[in-house]
Amino acid sequence: MSRTGFASLRYVHNRLDKTAHPGPRERSRQYRHPLLPPSRPGSATTRALRGCPGKRSRNPRATGLNRFRVVCHKHTNHSLGQTVSDLTQQILRTDASGMPLEWIDFRQAVKLHFLDMVAYTLGDQILTIHGGINARSHLPSRLHLHSILATHGNHQSHYQRDKGYAPPLCNETLFQRDAHLCLYCGGHFHRRHLSRDHVTPVSQQGSDTWNNVVTACIRCNTHKAGRTPEQAGMQLLAIPFIPTHAEYIYLQGRNVLADQMEFLRAHFPRTSPLHQRLRS
């Protein structure tokens, strides 16, 4: 066989040998843990979960990536009254003064802890993040996540200064505000059978704002058409209202826990219609 033939056979043999017995570099490229966020190898979230906050490490044992796991603690869902234990549970983020800001997932919470942006935590412990062996301290990395997380900064003055503040209007939060009820016939429907209705139609100079829109089933909305409730002979069961920022955060939540609900409820106005709904 010619020298060129031996070279080609040696090349094929090396390729097959790498495929059958991949080295450390090939194994690191093939392995992707399903719970790690899609971020760069040197990003803050990835380094925090790997337990190596200082620098990148090429040694898989030093990072502990292959032993990364999340332990879920069972807790009670306030809205459904059942036990919930999964990674989709939302964490309530607030500022240092306690003003609710947004809902985040456990990946964002880990990143905030790593960046030293967490002022304090409240509520029950819902997740425990177990990383690998820390490359510096040689100890197992562990992070406890609570249902409420406060970050440094004060955003309360922004909402107090803007007296005309109104949260963004979308159908999902609108249906949640009206408890998925048609405010004309009083029936409870799935969101795919609901629609946004303007009390004063847009054709009659009505505005697309919180205090002029209600949830209506498709049948009632079609019957009302471009008329007001008085013109259509229909009665409005409730008066639409503009939710405050804390109420809007609650309406955006999914699987709101009991301690999260109590925290948000303390920020509701005394005249909020949501108080009566939560009591029942």
Helices and strands as residue ranges (DSSP letters): H 3-20, H 24-30, H 44-50, H 60-63, G 65-67, E 69-72, E 75-76, E 83-84, E 91-94, E 100-104, H 106-114, E 118-133, E 140-151, H 156-161, H 171-177, G 191-193, E 194-198, G 202-204, G 210-212, E 213-217, H 218-224, H 229-232, H 245-252, H 258-265, H 274-279
